[in-house]
Amino acid sequence: MEYDDKIKNRLRRIEGQIKGILRMMEEEKNCKDVITQLSASRTAIDRTIGVIVSSNLIECIQNKDEKDHRTQEEIVKEAVDLLVKSR
């Protein structure tokens, strides 16, 4: 699967959030503020996983070849399993 620039940019923003959290910890910022930022990072990661899984699902269904004997239902179930596993 090809990962487009939007997905890569999402991860760069998350990387920046994580660096900011580390800086907050080094500066001994309030625990509540650190947890808030960690939660925001986790949400951003979860959304990125969703984007990747949904993009992959669309690609799998649209580009299914004769060698792939999975049904559309099986492909969708596999995508849902990936989402559940990520939690």
C-alpha positions as CSV (number, residue, x, y, z in Angstrom):
1,M,0.0,0.0,0.0
2,E,1.2,3.5,-0.8
3,Y,1.0,6.0,2.1
4,D,0.1,9.5,0.9
5,D,1.5,12.7,2.2
6,K,-1.6,13.4,4.3
7,I,-1.0,10.3,6.4
8,K,2.7,11.1,6.7
9,N,1.9,14.6,7.8
10,R,-0.5,13.3,10.4
11,L,2.4,11.2,11.8
12,R,4.7,14.2,11.8
13,R,2.2,16.2,13.8
14,I,1.9,13.3,16.3
15,E,5.7,13.2,16.5
16,G,5.7,16.9,17.3
17,Q,3.1,16.3,20.0
18,I,5.2,13.5,21.6
19,K,8.3,15.7,21.6
20,G,6.2,18.4,23.2
21,I,5.1,16.0,25.9
22,L,8.6,15.0,26.6
23,R,9.6,18.6,26.9
24,M,6.6,19.1,29.3
25,M,7.9,16.2,31.4
26,E,11.4,17.6,31.5
27,E,10.0,21.0,32.6
28,E,8.0,19.1,35.3
29,K,4.7,20.5,34.1
30,N,1.4,19.6,35.7
31,C,0.4,16.0,35.5
32,K,-3.1,16.9,34.3
33,D,-1.6,18.8,31.3
34,V,0.7,16.0,30.4
35,I,-2.1,13.4,30.5
36,T,-4.3,15.7,28.4
37,Q,-1.6,15.9,25.7
38,L,-1.0,12.1,25.9
39,S,-4.7,11.6,25.4
40,A,-4.7,13.9,22.4
41,S,-1.8,12.0,20.9
42,R,-3.5,8.7,21.4
43,T,-6.6,10.0,19.7
44,A,-4.6,11.2,16.8
45,I,-2.9,7.8,16.5
46,D,-6.3,6.1,16.6
47,R,-7.6,8.3,13.8
48,T,-4.5,7.7,11.7
49,I,-5.0,3.9,12.1
50,G,-8.6,4.4,11.0
51,V,-7.6,6.3,7.9
52,I,-5.0,3.7,7.0
53,V,-7.3,0.7,7.5
54,S,-10.2,2.4,5.6
55,S,-7.9,3.3,2.7
56,N,-6.5,-0.2,2.6
57,L,-10.0,-1.6,2.7
58,I,-11.1,0.5,-0.3
59,E,-7.9,-0.5,-2.2
60,C,-8.4,-4.2,-1.4
61,I,-12.0,-4.3,-2.6
62,Q,-11.3,-2.2,-5.8
63,N,-8.1,-3.9,-6.8
64,K,-9.1,-7.5,-5.9
65,D,-7.6,-9.9,-8.4
66,E,-8.5,-13.5,-9.4
67,K,-5.8,-15.0,-7.1
68,D,-7.5,-13.5,-4.0
69,H,-10.3,-15.8,-3.1
70,R,-11.6,-13.8,-0.2
71,T,-15.1,-12.4,-0.3
72,Q,-15.8,-8.7,0.3
73,E,-17.3,-9.7,3.6
74,E,-14.0,-11.4,4.6
75,I,-12.0,-8.4,3.5
76,V,-14.2,-6.1,5.6
77,K,-14.0,-8.5,8.6
78,E,-10.2,-8.4,8.4
79,A,-10.3,-4.6,8.4
80,V,-12.6,-4.5,11.4
81,D,-10.3,-7.0,13.2
82,L,-7.3,-4.7,12.5
83,L,-9.2,-1.8,14.1
84,V,-10.3,-3.9,17.1
85,K,-6.7,-5.2,17.6
86,S,-5.4,-1.6,17.5
87,R,-7.4,-0.7,20.6
